[in-house]
Amino acid sequence: MRNWSRRSALVCGTISLLAAWSAGAQGDLPEPAPAAPPKTPAIALLDASDAPQWQAWVGGLGWKVLAPPEAAGGIDARLQALDAAVRSAIRDAGVDPGRVYLAGRGAATASVFYAVSRLPDPWAAALALGGSPEAAATTGRIFAANFTNVPVLWIGPGSGEPELAVKLKKAGVNLEWRAAAGIANAAIFEWLAGHRRDEFPASIDCETNSLAFARCYWIRITKVDPGERNDVLPTTRVPPGSGASLDLGNFGFKPDDAGPGLLVSFLGEKYDGPLKLGDRIVELDGKPIENPREYAETMNRYVENRPVTVMVERGTGRIRLETGIVVPRRDPAVTARVQARFDAATRQIEIVSRVVTEMRVTVPPHWVPGGLNWNGLSIEAIDKPGCILLSIEKELLHSSACSAN
């Protein structure tokens, strides 16, 4: 009891001394800096018209929705505008760079897959609700390597995994498919929140057919030469299917419609074909079309042009149309691929590439000091962080600091 009292007296005395010192020195103390507000996750959308629905879903979570106005010039221009909006929001709007999630639903599902393949590094993960990635797959620009660090969750109709999901996973796409029935919004956003983007992942792998989309985390490809082949790195392009379509003009349908058949929901400007909005294509060469998913799978099996008949429901009647299946011609395209990793044990950056002759490599502080090897050619020592411009010319490796551009 006496020991406790003595300790108490010492503590009280100490507190009194601190209080007295604080009272006397208060005017000399600097004002404490305000705590930085926490960074917030964000949903990034290519379809700006769908932003209100996503805001309703994530508003209670405190997440932001990034959806820049639609840019002229097609899907690539829209993707570049979204990338710029994400960078701006990270810089100026308190968005967490490690928790930006790409998302889309319905017809925008294909855009989600396309965007991850075209530009993988801004996203922690991606979410596709309904729809189908078929339109993306037929572009020939879906590269499985680009999904290595970006898992995709596709919530699809029906109870069985669709043929296209099986095909994508077999090709190496980092994809998880779940049936929509019974899944709650909370489970979906919990899945997203379980993934974080690493600014400098220790292992990266990217493939591209365009220098406009040649950014791969801490490497950016800046020059290529198709003659610089490297059979060690094959292409990871997902076989695009035939891309066959009905020769009925520019029409569209909802890929996640329950069926039967295809509900015509879009007609191109100045459309002069035989279809009308609200038509339903229900048979192909006398065989019923169950739903859009089955139709897409069937069309991709055609490898040459041929005549066919289709049955169209219009109102209470049916119309038989003589038309054809058109298979587009595909020209082989050369792609560039870079695969790299940082080995923490040896402090070495190992890079293997195909058709790449120049690249910018950004080295973070925690990888220094270290070394670098590119296709068997080495830099002996890297002694400071920053951007290194690498080039290969006549089997010699050249390095220099990157310019400001």
C-alpha positions as CSV (number, residue, x, y, z in Angstrom):
1,M,0.0,0.0,0.0
2,R,2.8,2.4,0.9
3,N,4.7,1.6,-2.3
4,W,1.6,2.3,-4.5
5,S,1.1,5.7,-2.7
6,R,4.7,6.7,-3.4
7,R,4.3,5.8,-7.1
8,S,1.1,7.7,-7.2
9,A,2.7,10.8,-5.7
10,L,5.6,10.6,-8.2
11,V,3.2,10.3,-11.1
12,C,1.1,13.2,-9.8
13,G,4.2,15.3,-9.3
14,T,5.3,14.6,-12.8
15,I,1.9,15.5,-14.3
16,S,2.0,18.7,-12.3
17,L,5.4,19.6,-13.6
18,L,4.4,18.9,-17.2
19,A,1.2,21.0,-16.7
20,A,3.2,23.9,-15.3
21,W,5.7,23.7,-18.1
22,S,3.0,23.6,-20.7
23,A,1.2,26.5,-19.2
24,G,4.4,28.6,-19.1
25,A,5.6,27.6,-22.6
26,Q,2.3,27.4,-24.5
27,G,2.8,30.6,-26.4
28,D,6.1,29.3,-27.7
29,L,4.8,26.0,-29.2
30,P,4.0,25.9,-32.9
31,E,0.5,25.0,-33.9
32,P,0.2,21.3,-34.7
33,A,-0.3,20.6,-38.4
34,P,-3.8,19.4,-39.2
35,A,-4.0,15.7,-39.9
36,A,-4.2,14.9,-43.6
37,P,-7.7,13.6,-44.5
38,P,-7.8,9.9,-45.3
39,K,-7.5,8.9,-49.0
40,T,-10.7,7.5,-50.4
41,P,-11.3,4.6,-52.9
42,A,-12.9,5.4,-56.2
43,I,-14.9,3.6,-58.9
44,A,-13.8,4.6,-62.5
45,L,-16.3,4.4,-65.3
46,L,-15.9,4.6,-69.1
47,D,-19.7,5.0,-69.4
48,A,-20.4,8.5,-67.8
49,S,-24.1,8.1,-68.2
50,D,-24.1,5.3,-65.7
51,A,-22.5,7.4,-62.9
52,P,-25.7,8.2,-61.0
53,Q,-26.3,4.5,-60.4
54,W,-22.8,3.8,-59.2
55,Q,-22.9,6.9,-56.9
56,A,-26.1,5.5,-55.3
57,W,-24.3,2.2,-54.8
58,V,-21.0,3.5,-53.3
59,G,-22.1,6.7,-51.7
60,G,-22.8,5.1,-48.3
61,L,-19.2,3.6,-48.5
62,G,-17.7,7.0,-48.9
63,W,-16.2,6.1,-52.2
64,K,-15.9,8.5,-55.2
65,V,-17.1,7.9,-58.7
66,L,-14.8,9.1,-61.6
67,A,-16.6,9.4,-64.9
68,P,-15.3,12.1,-67.3
69,P,-17.6,13.3,-70.1
70,E,-17.5,11.1,-73.1
71,A,-14.6,12.1,-75.4
72,A,-14.8,12.1,-79.2
73,G,-12.7,9.6,-81.0
74,G,-13.9,6.2,-79.8
75,I,-13.0,3.8,-77.0
76,D,-9.2,4.6,-77.0
77,A,-9.9,8.4,-76.5
78,R,-12.4,7.7,-73.8
79,L,-9.9,5.5,-72.0
80,Q,-7.2,8.2,-72.2
81,A,-9.7,10.7,-70.8
82,L,-10.5,8.4,-67.9
83,D,-6.8,7.8,-67.2
84,A,-6.3,11.6,-67.1
85,A,-9.3,12.0,-64.7
86,V,-7.9,9.3,-62.4
87,R,-4.5,11.0,-62.2
88,S,-6.2,14.4,-61.5
89,A,-8.4,12.9,-58.8
90,I,-5.3,11.3,-57.1
91,R,-3.5,14.6,-57.3
92,D,-6.2,17.0,-56.3
93,A,-9.3,15.2,-54.9
94,G,-7.9,12.9,-52.2
95,V,-8.4,9.6,-54.2
96,D,-6.2,6.7,-53.0
97,P,-4.0,5.6,-55.9
98,G,-3.9,2.1,-54.4
99,R,-7.7,1.7,-54.5
100,V,-9.1,2.8,-57.9
101,Y,-11.4,0.2,-59.3
102,L,-12.5,0.0,-62.9
103,A,-16.2,-0.9,-63.4
104,G,-19.0,-1.2,-65.9
105,R,-22.3,-3.0,-66.4
106,G,-24.4,-4.2,-69.3
107,A,-23.0,-3.1,-72.6
108,A,-20.0,-1.5,-70.8
109,T,-18.8,-4.9,-69.6
110,A,-16.8,-5.3,-72.9
111,S,-15.2,-1.9,-72.2
112,V,-14.0,-3.1,-68.8
113,F,-12.0,-6.0,-70.3
114,Y,-10.7,-3.8,-73.1
115,A,-9.6,-1.1,-70.8
116,V,-7.7,-3.4,-68.5
117,S,-5.9,-5.0,-71.4
118,R,-5.1,-1.6,-73.0
119,L,-4.0,0.2,-69.8
120,P,-3.6,-2.1,-66.8
121,D,-1.6,0.0,-64.4
122,P,-4.1,2.5,-62.9
123,W,-6.4,-0.2,-61.5
124,A,-6.4,-2.3,-58.3
125,A,-9.1,-4.6,-59.7
126,A,-12.0,-4.5,-62.1
127,L,-15.7,-5.3,-62.0
128,A,-18.1,-6.2,-64.8
129,L,-21.8,-6.6,-64.1
130,G,-23.8,-8.6,-66.6
131,G,-23.1,-8.1,-70.3
132,S,-20.4,-9.9,-72.2
133,P,-16.7,-9.2,-73.0
134,E,-17.3,-10.7,-76.4
135,A,-17.0,-7.3,-78.2
136,A,-13.7,-6.7,-76.6
137,A,-12.4,-10.2,-77.4
138,T,-13.2,-9.7,-81.1
139,T,-10.9,-6.7,-81.3
140,G,-7.8,-8.9,-81.0
141,R,-6.5,-6.5,-78.3
142,I,-7.1,-8.6,-75.3
143,F,-3.7,-9.7,-73.9
144,A,-3.7,-12.0,-70.9
145,A,-0.4,-10.7,-69.6
146,N,-2.0,-7.3,-68.9
147,F,-4.4,-8.9,-66.4
148,T,-1.5,-10.3,-64.2
149,N,-1.9,-7.6,-61.5
150,V,-5.5,-6.7,-62.2
151,P,-8.0,-9.3,-61.2
152,V,-11.5,-9.0,-62.9
153,L,-14.7,-10.1,-61.3
154,W,-17.5,-10.8,-63.9
155,I,-21.0,-11.2,-62.4
156,G,-22.9,-12.9,-65.2
157,P,-26.4,-14.1,-66.0
158,G,-27.4,-17.8,-65.6
159,S,-26.1,-20.4,-63.3
160,G,-23.3,-21.9,-65.3
161,E,-20.0,-20.4,-66.3
162,P,-20.2,-19.2,-69.9
163,E,-18.0,-20.6,-72.6
164,L,-16.3,-17.2,-73.1
165,A,-15.3,-17.1,-69.4
166,V,-13.8,-20.5,-69.7
167,K,-11.9,-19.5,-72.8
168,L,-10.6,-16.3,-71.2
169,K,-9.3,-18.1,-68.1
170,K,-7.7,-20.8,-70.2
171,A,-5.9,-18.1,-72.1
172,G,-4.5,-16.8,-68.8
173,V,-6.8,-13.9,-68.0
174,N,-7.0,-13.2,-64.3
175,L,-10.8,-13.7,-64.1
176,E,-13.3,-14.8,-61.6
177,W,-16.9,-15.4,-62.7
178,R,-19.9,-15.6,-60.4
179,A,-23.5,-16.1,-61.1
180,A,-25.6,-13.0,-60.4
181,A,-28.4,-14.9,-58.6
182,G,-28.2,-14.4,-54.9
183,I,-25.1,-12.2,-54.8
184,A,-25.4,-9.0,-52.7
185,N,-23.9,-5.6,-53.4
186,A,-22.0,-5.8,-50.1
187,A,-20.2,-8.9,-51.2
188,I,-19.2,-7.3,-54.5
189,F,-17.7,-4.2,-53.0
190,E,-16.0,-6.3,-50.3
191,W,-14.3,-8.2,-53.1
192,L,-13.1,-5.0,-54.6
193,A,-11.9,-3.6,-51.3
194,G,-9.8,-6.7,-50.8
195,H,-7.5,-5.6,-53.6
196,R,-4.9,-2.9,-53.6
197,R,-2.7,-1.6,-56.4
198,D,1.1,-1.6,-55.8
199,E,2.8,1.3,-57.5
200,F,5.9,-0.8,-57.9
201,P,4.9,-4.4,-58.1
202,A,7.9,-6.7,-58.0
203,S,6.7,-8.6,-61.1
204,I,5.1,-7.1,-64.2
205,D,4.1,-8.4,-67.6
206,C,2.5,-6.3,-70.4
207,E,1.9,-6.7,-74.1
208,T,0.7,-4.0,-76.5
209,N,0.2,-3.2,-80.2
210,S,0.4,0.5,-79.7
211,L,3.0,2.9,-78.3
212,A,0.0,5.1,-77.1
213,F,-0.7,2.3,-74.7
214,A,2.8,1.1,-73.7
215,R,2.8,2.0,-70.0
216,C,3.5,-0.9,-67.7
217,Y,3.7,0.2,-64.1
218,W,7.4,1.2,-63.7
219,I,8.3,0.6,-67.3
220,R,7.2,2.5,-70.4
221,I,8.1,1.2,-73.9
222,T,9.1,4.1,-76.1
223,K,10.6,2.5,-79.3
224,V,10.1,-0.8,-81.0
225,D,11.6,-2.7,-83.9
226,P,9.7,-5.7,-85.3
227,G,13.0,-7.2,-86.2
228,E,14.0,-7.6,-82.6
229,R,12.3,-10.9,-82.1
230,N,12.5,-12.9,-78.9
231,D,11.0,-16.4,-79.0
232,V,11.3,-16.6,-75.2
233,L,8.2,-14.3,-74.9
234,P,5.3,-15.6,-77.0
235,T,2.2,-13.5,-77.5
236,T,-0.5,-13.6,-74.9
237,R,-3.2,-12.4,-77.2
238,V,-6.5,-14.1,-76.5
239,P,-7.7,-15.7,-79.8
240,P,-10.3,-13.2,-80.9
241,G,-12.8,-15.7,-82.5
242,S,-13.9,-15.1,-86.0
243,G,-15.8,-11.9,-85.4
244,A,-18.6,-13.1,-87.7
245,S,-21.8,-11.1,-87.8
246,L,-25.1,-11.1,-89.6
247,D,-25.2,-8.9,-92.8
248,L,-28.2,-6.9,-91.6
249,G,-26.5,-3.5,-91.2
250,N,-25.4,-1.7,-88.1
251,F,-27.6,-2.9,-85.3
252,G,-27.1,-3.7,-81.7
253,F,-28.7,-5.7,-78.9
254,K,-28.5,-6.0,-75.2
255,P,-25.9,-8.7,-74.4
256,D,-27.5,-9.6,-71.0
257,D,-31.1,-9.8,-72.2
258,A,-32.8,-13.0,-71.0
259,G,-34.0,-13.9,-74.5
260,P,-35.4,-15.6,-76.4
261,G,-33.2,-14.5,-79.2
262,L,-31.8,-11.0,-79.7
263,L,-33.8,-7.9,-78.9
264,V,-32.8,-5.2,-81.4
265,S,-32.1,-2.1,-79.1
266,F,-29.9,0.0,-81.4
267,L,-29.8,1.0,-85.0
268,G,-27.0,3.0,-86.5
269,E,-27.4,6.5,-87.9
270,K,-29.2,6.5,-91.3
271,Y,-29.8,2.8,-90.9
272,D,-31.5,1.4,-94.1
273,G,-31.5,-2.3,-93.4
274,P,-34.5,-4.6,-92.8
275,L,-34.6,-4.4,-89.0
276,K,-36.6,-2.1,-86.7
277,L,-36.1,-1.2,-83.0
278,G,-37.9,-3.8,-80.9
279,D,-37.5,-6.6,-83.4
280,R,-36.4,-9.9,-81.9
281,I,-34.1,-12.2,-83.9
282,V,-35.2,-15.7,-82.8
283,E,-33.9,-18.2,-85.3
284,L,-30.8,-18.8,-87.4
285,D,-31.1,-21.3,-90.2
286,G,-34.1,-22.8,-88.5
287,K,-32.4,-23.2,-85.1
288,P,-33.8,-21.3,-82.2
289,I,-31.5,-18.6,-80.6
290,E,-31.8,-19.0,-76.9
291,N,-30.2,-15.7,-75.8
292,P,-27.5,-13.2,-76.8
293,R,-24.7,-15.3,-75.1
294,E,-25.6,-18.4,-77.2
295,Y,-25.8,-16.2,-80.3
296,A,-22.3,-14.8,-79.8
297,E,-20.8,-18.2,-79.2
298,T,-22.5,-19.6,-82.3
299,M,-21.3,-16.7,-84.5
300,N,-17.7,-17.1,-83.4
301,R,-17.7,-20.6,-84.8
302,Y,-18.2,-19.4,-88.3
303,V,-14.9,-19.0,-90.2
304,E,-16.1,-18.1,-93.7
305,N,-18.8,-16.1,-95.4
306,R,-22.0,-18.0,-96.1
307,P,-25.7,-17.3,-96.8
308,V,-28.2,-17.9,-94.0
309,T,-31.9,-17.2,-93.1
310,V,-33.1,-15.6,-89.9
311,M,-36.5,-15.4,-88.4
312,V,-37.5,-12.1,-86.8
313,E,-40.4,-11.5,-84.5
314,R,-42.1,-8.1,-85.0
315,G,-45.1,-7.4,-82.9
316,T,-47.3,-10.5,-83.1
317,G,-45.9,-11.6,-86.5
318,R,-42.8,-13.2,-87.8
319,I,-40.7,-12.2,-90.8
320,R,-38.2,-14.5,-92.6
321,L,-35.1,-12.7,-93.9
322,E,-32.5,-14.0,-96.4
323,T,-29.1,-12.6,-95.4
324,G,-25.6,-13.8,-94.9
325,I,-22.8,-14.2,-92.3
326,V,-19.8,-12.0,-92.9
327,V,-16.4,-12.8,-91.4
328,P,-14.0,-9.9,-91.3
329,R,-10.5,-10.2,-92.6
330,R,-7.8,-10.0,-89.9
331,D,-4.3,-8.9,-90.7
332,P,-1.6,-10.2,-88.3
333,A,-0.2,-7.4,-86.1
334,V,3.2,-7.3,-84.5
335,T,3.0,-6.7,-80.7
336,A,5.6,-5.7,-78.1
337,R,5.9,-7.4,-74.8
338,V,7.9,-6.7,-71.7
339,Q,8.3,-8.9,-68.6
340,A,10.2,-7.7,-65.6
341,R,10.8,-8.4,-62.0
342,F,12.8,-7.1,-59.0
343,D,14.7,-9.7,-57.1
344,A,15.0,-8.5,-53.5
345,A,17.6,-11.1,-52.6
346,T,20.1,-10.1,-55.4
347,R,18.9,-6.5,-55.7
348,Q,18.6,-7.0,-59.5
349,I,16.0,-5.8,-61.9
350,E,15.6,-8.5,-64.6
351,I,13.9,-7.4,-67.9
352,V,13.0,-9.6,-70.9
353,S,11.3,-8.1,-73.9
354,R,10.2,-8.7,-77.5
355,V,10.6,-6.1,-80.3
356,V,11.5,-3.4,-77.7
357,T,14.5,-1.2,-78.5
358,E,14.0,1.6,-76.0
359,M,12.2,2.0,-72.7
360,R,12.0,4.2,-69.6
361,V,12.5,2.4,-66.3
362,T,11.5,4.1,-63.0
363,V,13.5,2.8,-60.0
364,P,12.0,3.5,-56.5
365,P,14.2,4.3,-53.6
366,H,13.8,1.0,-51.8
367,W,15.3,-0.9,-54.8
368,V,18.6,1.1,-54.6
369,P,21.4,0.2,-54.6
370,G,21.1,-2.5,-57.2
371,G,21.7,-3.6,-60.7
372,L,19.8,-4.2,-64.0
373,N,19.8,-6.8,-66.7
374,W,17.9,-6.4,-70.0
375,N,17.9,-9.3,-72.4
376,G,21.2,-10.5,-71.1
377,L,22.9,-7.1,-71.2
378,S,23.8,-5.5,-67.8
379,I,24.1,-2.3,-66.0
380,E,26.6,-2.9,-63.2
381,A,25.2,-0.6,-60.6
382,I,22.2,1.7,-60.0
383,D,23.1,4.0,-57.1
384,K,20.1,6.4,-57.0
385,P,16.4,6.2,-57.6
386,G,14.6,7.8,-60.6
387,C,14.0,7.3,-64.3
388,I,16.5,5.6,-66.5
389,L,16.3,5.7,-70.3
390,L,17.5,2.4,-71.7
391,S,18.1,1.6,-75.4
392,I,19.7,-1.3,-77.3
393,E,21.6,-0.6,-80.4
394,K,23.9,-3.1,-82.2
395,E,23.6,-5.4,-79.2
396,L,25.0,-2.7,-76.9
397,L,23.0,-1.4,-73.9
398,H,22.9,2.3,-73.4
399,S,21.6,4.1,-70.3
400,S,21.1,7.7,-69.3
401,A,18.8,9.8,-67.1
402,C,15.4,10.4,-68.6
403,S,14.7,13.8,-69.9
404,A,12.0,15.9,-68.4
405,N,9.5,15.1,-71.2
